[in-house]
Amino acid sequence: MKPLSIVRSPPVLGLASLAAQRLLSRGSTTSAATSTLGAAVALAGIAVAAAGIREVRSAGTTLDPMRPQDTTQVVRRGVFRYSRNPIYLGDALLLAGYAIHRGDPLALIPVAGFVGVIDLFQVPEEEAALLERFGSTYGEYVATVRRWF
């Protein structure tokens, strides 16, 4: 693992974002409306991420975001027809749902941080590894499917 790669590790970043949301929104009060809306957004995120995980497992390739070079094939079916990164999209929706539940705009800051770090550091490294491994097959996928949605 490269130095400081733990900082951009999606699971670590996601947990750190949840903790930051809780800290930033201490003392906030929730309502039935924000809790219901937040739960709906979070559940949508879980569904999107779960669909992505299911497709990756079904394809028999790696789920390890820190080892994209171990990928055995480009997954283009299911939710991957609409997003190249449905698991990260689902994670972001889960964080957004929790922010809505917290009822404090400050809880949205870690959502933006999560998306920013993933988009600027993690995804480009994954994409470079996949382009090197799969060449034009992956290049065509990138040309036809958006990074997020």
TAGI-V824154 format. One line per field, one symbol per residue. phi: phi as a letter, one per 40 degrees, with the letter a starting at -180 (. if undefined). A space follows every 50 residues. Layout:
phi: ???
This chain:
phi: .cdgcccbcdccccccccccdcccbdgcbbbccccccccccccccccccc cccccccccgbcbcccbccccbaccbbgcccbacbccccccccccccccc dcgbdcccdccccdccccccbccdcccccccccbfcdcdccccbbccba
